[in-house]
Amino acid sequence: MGKLEFSAWLEEQLRENHLSVKSFAEKAGLARSTVSKILKGQREVTAYTAACIAKGLGVSKALVLEKAGLIEESKKEKLHPLLESALDKVSSLPQDKQRLLAKIIQILAEN
């Protein structure tokens, strides 16, 4: 799933949950501009933003990671709870390190 496909999925989720961009951003703990850029396909979803989006929507991190293309759908059940908790701790990392963490999670989920 590419950026635009993820954007469409997220927009649908906001519509289904009757959430404005502003209210969703507050629930997710993200800047409104970040959410807007993701919705426009102008910003990549990182492991951290995926965790925030999951919190804001009240869905699993594995689902958002799969929808963002960071893990394969068939592997999302294998996402270890320790890996899920690690997603919550990456907020202080630069974006390139978040991408690296996402790749590591993908590799671990495949094995």
LOMIMI-896724 format. One record per residue (C-alpha): residue number from 0; residue in three letters; x, y, z. Coordinates in steps of 0.2 Angstrom, whole numbers, plus 5000, padded with zeros to 4 digits. Each point is the difference from the previous one (the first is absolute). Layout:
<NUM, ALA, <X, Y, Z>>
...
***
This chain:
<0, MET, <5000, 5000, 5000>>
<1, GLY, <5007, 5017, 4995>>
<2, LYS, <4999, 5017, 5008>>
<3, LEU, <4984, 5004, 4990>>
<4, GLU, <4992, 4984, 5004>>
<5, PHE, <5004, 5002, 5019>>
<6, SER, <4994, 5018, 4999>>
<7, ALA, <4983, 4994, 4993>>
<8, TRP, <4999, 4986, 5013>>
<9, LEU, <5003, 5013, 5014>>
<10, GLU, <4988, 5012, 4993>>
<11, GLU, <4987, 4986, 4999>>
<12, GLN, <5004, 4996, 5019>>
<13, LEU, <4998, 5018, 5005>>
<14, ARG, <4983, 5001, 4991>>
<15, GLU, <4994, 4984, 5007>>
<16, ASN, <5005, 5006, 5018>>
<17, HIS, <4993, 5017, 4997>>
<18, LEU, <5016, 5008, 5004>>
<19, SER, <5007, 5017, 4993>>
<20, VAL, <5018, 5001, 4996>>
<21, LYS, <5002, 5012, 5015>>
<22, SER, <4991, 4988, 5012>>
<23, PHE, <5009, 4985, 4993>>
<24, ALA, <5017, 5008, 5002>>
<25, GLU, <4997, 5004, 5018>>
<26, LYS, <4994, 4982, 5004>>
<27, ALA, <5015, 4993, 4991>>
<28, GLY, <5013, 5012, 5007>>
<29, LEU, <5005, 5007, 4983>>
<30, ALA, <5002, 5017, 4993>>
<31, ARG, <4985, 5005, 4989>>
<32, SER, <5012, 5004, 4986>>
<33, THR, <5007, 4983, 5002>>
<34, VAL, <4983, 4992, 4998>>
<35, SER, <4996, 5011, 4985>>
<36, LYS, <5016, 4996, 4991>>
<37, ILE, <4997, 4981, 5003>>
<38, LEU, <4982, 5002, 4993>>
<39, LYS, <5007, 5009, 4985>>
<40, GLY, <5014, 4987, 4997>>
<41, GLN, <5013, 5012, 5003>>
<42, ARG, <5008, 4992, 5015>>
<43, GLU, <5005, 4982, 5003>>
<44, VAL, <4993, 4990, 5015>>
<45, THR, <5014, 4995, 5012>>
<46, ALA, <4999, 4987, 5014>>
<47, TYR, <4997, 5014, 5012>>
<48, THR, <4986, 5009, 4990>>
<49, ALA, <4992, 4983, 4997>>
<50, ALA, <4999, 4997, 5019>>
<51, CYS, <4993, 5017, 5002>>
<52, ILE, <4987, 4997, 4986>>
<53, ALA, <4995, 4983, 5008>>
<54, LYS, <4998, 5009, 5017>>
<55, GLY, <4989, 5014, 4992>>
<56, LEU, <4989, 4987, 4991>>
<57, GLY, <4999, 4987, 5014>>
<58, VAL, <5007, 4986, 4989>>
<59, SER, <5015, 4989, 5001>>
<60, LYS, <5017, 5006, 4995>>
<61, ALA, <5003, 4985, 4989>>
<62, LEU, <4984, 5005, 4990>>
<63, VAL, <5007, 5018, 4997>>
<64, LEU, <5018, 4993, 4996>>
<65, GLU, <4992, 4988, 4987>>
<66, LYS, <4989, 5013, 4992>>
<67, ALA, <5016, 5012, 4999>>
<68, GLY, <5009, 4986, 4992>>
<69, LEU, <5013, 4998, 5014>>
<70, ILE, <4995, 4982, 5003>>
<71, GLU, <4992, 4987, 4989>>
<72, GLU, <4982, 4996, 5004>>
<73, SER, <5004, 4982, 5002>>
<74, LYS, <5013, 5004, 5013>>
<75, LYS, <4990, 5012, 5011>>
<76, GLU, <4994, 4986, 5012>>
<77, LYS, <5018, 4996, 5004>>
<78, LEU, <5004, 5018, 5006>>
<79, HIS, <5008, 4996, 5017>>
<80, PRO, <4993, 5010, 5015>>
<81, LEU, <5017, 5006, 5004>>
<82, LEU, <5002, 5007, 4982>>
<83, GLU, <4983, 5009, 5002>>
<84, SER, <5006, 5008, 5016>>
<85, ALA, <5016, 5006, 4992>>
<86, LEU, <4990, 5010, 4987>>
<87, ASP, <4994, 5010, 5015>>
<88, LYS, <5018, 5005, 5005>>
<89, VAL, <5006, 5006, 4983>>
<90, SER, <4993, 5018, 5001>>
<91, SER, <5017, 5008, 5004>>
<92, LEU, <5009, 4991, 4985>>
<93, PRO, <5003, 5010, 4984>>
<94, GLN, <4989, 4994, 4985>>
<95, ASP, <5014, 4991, 4992>>
<96, LYS, <5002, 4989, 5015>>
<97, GLN, <4981, 4997, 5001>>
<98, ARG, <5001, 4994, 4982>>
<99, LEU, <5014, 4988, 5005>>
<100, LEU, <4990, 4994, 5015>>
<101, ALA, <4985, 4996, 4989>>
<102, LYS, <5012, 4990, 4988>>
<103, ILE, <5006, 4990, 5015>>
<104, ILE, <4982, 4997, 5006>>
<105, GLN, <4996, 4994, 4982>>
<106, ILE, <5015, 4988, 5000>>
<107, LEU, <4996, 4993, 5017>>
<108, ALA, <4982, 4998, 4996>>
<109, GLU, <5005, 4990, 4984>>
<110, ASN, <5010, 4987, 5010>>
***
